[in-house]
Amino acid sequence: MGLRKKIKRELIGTSEYPSNKVFTISNVITLTRLVLTGVFLYLFVTDTNRVVSLVIYAIAASTDWLDGQIARRTKTVSWLGKIMDPVVDRALLFTGVLGLVLHGELPLWVCLLVIGRDVYLAAGSIVVRRFHKRPIDVVLVGKAATALLLVGFCLLLLGFPRVDGLGVVPDSLSFLPGLTSGTVPVGMFVVYAGLVFSMITAVVYTVEGALAIKHACEHPEDEEDDFLNPEVEDDATA
């Protein structure tokens, strides 16, 4: 059975010591983002109304920043939120990718790369958790990758402004829009930037996971701390 680590009460709800609360404002916002994700995909794939679906996607994407800010500023960071947030982010990305691919507005390889990276990280997380009990925190470069991809997909959904391609590859390589000489929505370049950051994120998490496993093997006593249920130290007894 894990040891209960004693911490000060005011630290509960911070990024370092999330609470076990379920019903928080940030968690409700995250759940709302998931619902909006499904609504967007239905409207976009069925060609119900492209403008409305784009607005819904943009609103859902903007809440990714909002829920995190609220949780940190109000000290309501929770374990559920830390788990749900990246999962919902992935769902939002996947629906954007899927909708664009189905409409032929995004190369299939982009979809496979985004999904492949997340499958790799999910598998790696399972391996790491066998040794290191505490989940690895989201890194800044990962948040940047998500933000770039979401903005890029929003611009692709919008379809403009359109700019000339770089012309660095032959026009016959149509699966590389933006790198040929044809015109493309500027969002394609933002998506490329997001993909680069995504690959960097995969490397960063791989290194952090390896270091976490190494530390757990060298200091198994640290893994006995019950980080989910720390013992709260009252001010009166401090």
N, C-alpha and C positions, 0 to 999 in steps of 0.2 A: 504493500500500500504506500502511496506517495507521501512524502513529508509535506506538511503545510507550512509554507513560508509566511512569516509574519511581516506585514507591511503596514504603513500608515493609511488611515481611512481615506485621506484626501487624494491618495494615488489611484484608488479604484476608479475606473472609467477613463483612464489615460491610455495612450497607445501602448505603453509598457505593461500596464496591468489592466486589461479590459475587464469589464464586468460580465456577469452572467445574465444580465437583463435581456429580455426578448422584445418587449414593447417599448421601443424608443423612437423618437422622431426620425432619426437617421435610418433606422431599420424599416420604418414605414415608407420612407422615400425610396429606399432601395427596392422594396417589394413593388412599389408603384412603377418603378423603372422597368421591372420585369413584365408587368402587365402591359405597359405601353409598347414594349418590344414585340409582344405577340400581336397587338392591334396593328402596329406598323406593318409587320410582315404580311398579315392578311390583306390589308388595304393595298399594299404595293404589288403583291403577286397577283391579286385579282383585278388590278388596274381600276380599282374603285375611284380613287382620286389621288393622283401623284403629289399634288401640292399639300393636301391634308396629311398624307403619309409622311412626307418630308418634314412637316412641322412637328408631327408626333415624334419622329426619330430625333429631331434636333432637341426637343424638350427632354426626351429620355436621356440623350447624351449629356445634356447640361446638368442633370441631377447627379451625375457621377462625381462632379466636383462639389456639389452642394451638400450631399449627405456626409461626406468626409469632413468638410469644414464645420458643420453643425456638431458632429460627434466630438471632434477635438476641442472646439470652443466651449461646449457645454459639459465636457468631461463625461460623455455618455458612450464612449467607445466600448463596444461589446464583442464578445467572442463570436456571437452569431453574425454580427455585422462584418467582422473581419473575414469570416468564411463566405458570407453571402455576396459581399461587394465584388470580389474578383469573378465569382461565378456568373453574376448578373452582367458584369462587364463583357465577359466572354459571349454570353447569350446575345447581347446587343450587337457585338461585332459580327457574330455568325449570321444573324438575321440580315444585317446590312450587306454582308458579303454574298449571302445566298440570294437575296433579292436582286442584286446587281448582276450576278452570274446568270440567273435565270432569264434576265432581260438582255443578256448578251452585251452588257456594258462594262464588264470586268473580266479579265482573263481567268480561266479556271485555275491556273497555277497559283494565283494570288490566294484564292480560297484554300487550296491544298496546303500552301505554306503557312497560312494563319492557323488552320486547324492542326496541321502537323506539329507546329511548335507547341501548341497548347496540349496536345496529346503527350508529347515528349515531357513537358513540365509536369503534367499530372502524374505520369508514370514515375518520374523522378521524385515527386513529392511523396508517393507511397513508399518508395525505397527509403527516403530520408526519415520518414516518420517511424520506421522500424527501429531507428537508433536514437533519433532526436525528437522528443515528444512535443516540444513547443513549435508551433508553425513558424516558418520563416516569414518575416515581415515583407510587405510589398516594397520594392525599391523604387526610387525616384525615376530611374530610366524606364522602368516598366509602366509607370503612370504616364510618362511622356509618350511612350509608344502607343498606349491606349488612346490618349488624347489626339495624337496625330492621325491615327486610323479612323477614329470617329469623325473628326473634322473632314478628313479626306473623303469618307463615304458620304457625308452630308453634301459636300460639294459635287460629288459624282451624281448623287441623286438629284441635285439641283440642275446639273447639266451645263452650267455656265458659271463664270466666264470661260471661254475656250481660248486656248493659246496654241501657237505652233509647236510642233514636236522638236526635239533637239537634233534629230537627223543623224544620230551617231550609229545607227544600225540600219540595214537595208529595209525598205518599205515592205518587203516580202515577209518580214518577221512581225506579222500583225499581232502576235501575242505579247508584244512589248510596246503597248501604246505609250506615246510620249517620247520614246527613244527613237521612233521613226520620224519622218518629216511631216506626217499628217497632224491635223489639229486634234486636240483632246481637251476635256475639261481640266482646269488647273488642279482639281482635286486629285487627279492621277499622280501628280508629283508629290502631293502631300501624303498619299498612300505609300508611295515608294519610300519616303522618309520614315513613315511609321514602320514599314517592314524592316528597314535597317535598324531602327531602335529595338524592334522586336527580337531580332537576331542577337543584338548586344545583350538584351535582357536575358535571353536563354543562356548565354555564356555566364552572365553575372550570377544567375540562380544556380547554375551548375557548380560554379566555384564556391558559392555560399553553402550549397548543400554538401559538397565534399568536405568543407571545413567543419560544418556542423556534425557530420558523421565522425570525423577525425577527433573532434573535441569530446563527443559522447563516448567514444571508445577509450580515450585517454582519461576521462573524468566521469565515470559512470555514476558517481555519487550525485553529481549535479542533476542527473535525469530523474532523481527521486523526488525532486521538488514538485508539489502539487500546484502548478501554476494556474490551473483552472479554478481552484478553490483556496486562495491564500487566506491565512488567518489575519483578520483585521486588528491592528493595534490601536486601541482607543487612546485619545489624547491624554485622558486622565491617568493612564498607566504608563505613558511614554516616559 
